[in-house]
């Protein structure tokens, strides 16, 4: 009977949720849109996000990227470097193994799923990462697929989980389709990024090198990807890291005073962002140390 009661309660909650959704839709239908206000809001958000991308990329290094056929590919190491300052976590993880069959025989896919969220931008997404027994690194030798018993399944699982972390961080922060100009403006030496180029009819196309040359030409013309110079982005990233990793209130006060001159020279948006970062760290430290606010 207890099981039946719990089931009925669950059904009631689901019905209430459906009613609530219907009510929300009705309210939305009746609401009149202030288009001028909406456009103003979206314009502000667009400019802010362009600058935020540059700042986030400033936490990475050249070794966190690969130039794959002219496109900038952010590795999991770089995604993790950005995840901390942006308050990204992946929770509710699960994994599943699927078997498939085609003309070449049986193979399997490991799929890791989870929920990615960022406390800084208040965004949540359901994400996944996969890897198969036909992975080019773990499932092939000299261009020929290994027998299934020869494939290291733990490596397949580990890569699937790594792909989950990378995909989750990048997607929840809106960091897909990274441009070379953004990396350059974030302070990275794009010509130092490892190039990976596939061949066409046995010959390299040169697209990886051309992408860098094109960006260098744009920079000579003074074109920018975001709105801040590489120097400002780097300085902001360094100071923010100092604040967000301060181990005590005493150290936080020391950092805040030491960086005062550089901080006050920043653009208004970056300065205000740093104040918020300091306030968040201060609150956490005060709660942990049980002290009064004197900063």
Long-range contacts (C-beta under 8 A, 24 or more apart in sequence): 47-227, 48-269, 49-174, 50-225, 50-226, 50-227, 51-226, 51-227, 51-228, 51-269, 53-174, 53-175, 53-178, 53-182, 53-226, 54-182, 54-185, 54-186, 54-225, 54-226, 54-227, 54-228, 54-233, 55-186, 55-228, 55-233, 55-236, 55-237, 55-270, 56-82, 56-85, 56-86, 56-173, 56-175, 57-82, 57-175, 57-178, 57-182, 57-183, 57-186, 57-188, 58-186, 58-187, 58-233, 58-234, 58-236, 58-237, 59-85, 59-237, 59-241, 60-186, 60-188, 61-188, 62-188, 62-189, 62-190, 62-192, 62-193, 63-194, 65-183, 65-188, 65-193, 65-194, 66-193, 66-194, 66-195, 66-196, 67-190, 67-193, 67-194, 67-195, 67-196, 67-208, 67-211, 67-212, 68-196, 68-197, 68-208, 69-196, 69-197, 69-198, 69-205, 69-207, 69-208, 70-207, 70-208, 70-210, 70-211, 71-211, 72-178, 72-179, 72-180, 72-183, 72-190, 72-193, 74-166, 74-170, 74-175, 74-178, 75-166, 76-162, 76-163, 76-165, 76-166, 79-165, 79-166, 79-169, 79-170, 79-175, 80-165, 80-169, 82-169, 82-173, 82-175, 83-169, 84-244, 85-120, 85-240, 85-241, 85-244, 86-118, 86-120, 86-121, 86-173, 87-118, 87-119, 87-120, 88-116, 88-117, 88-118, 88-119, 88-168, 88-169, 88-172, 88-173, 89-116, 89-117, 89-119, 90-114, 90-115, 90-116, 90-127, 90-164, 90-165, 90-168, 90-169, 91-115, 91-117, 93-164, 95-157, 95-160, 95-161, 104-145, 106-148, 107-132, 107-133, 107-134, 107-139, 107-145, 107-148, 108-132, 108-133, 108-148, 108-156, 109-133, 110-153, 110-156, 110-157, 110-160, 111-160, 112-160, 112-161, 112-163, 112-164, 113-164, 114-164, 114-168, 116-168, 116-169, 116-171, 116-172, 117-172, 118-172, 118-173, 121-173, 123-172, 123-173, 124-172, 125-168, 125-171, 125-172, 127-164, 127-167, 127-168, 127-171, 127-172, 128-164, 128-167, 129-160, 129-161, 129-162, 129-163, 129-164, 129-165, 129-166, 129-167, 129-168, 130-160, 130-163, 131-156, 131-157, 131-159, 131-160, 131-163, 132-156, 135-159, 179-225, 180-211, 180-212, 180-214, 180-215, 181-215, 181-218, 181-219, 181-223, 181-224, 181-225, 182-225, 182-226, 184-215, 184-219, 184-225, 184-230, 185-224, 185-225, 185-226, 185-228, 185-229, 185-230, 185-233, 186-230, 186-233, 186-234, 187-230, 187-231, 187-233, 187-234, 187-237, 190-215, 191-216, 228-267, 228-270, 232-266, 232-267, 232-270, 235-262, 235-266, 236-266, 236-270, 236-274, 239-263, 239-274, 240-273, 240-274, 240-277, 243-274, 243-277, 243-278, 243-281, 244-277, 244-281, 246-281, 246-285, 248-285, 248-289, 249-282, 249-285, 249-286, 249-289, 249-291, 249-294, 249-295, 252-278, 252-281, 252-282, 252-285, 252-295, 253-295, 256-295
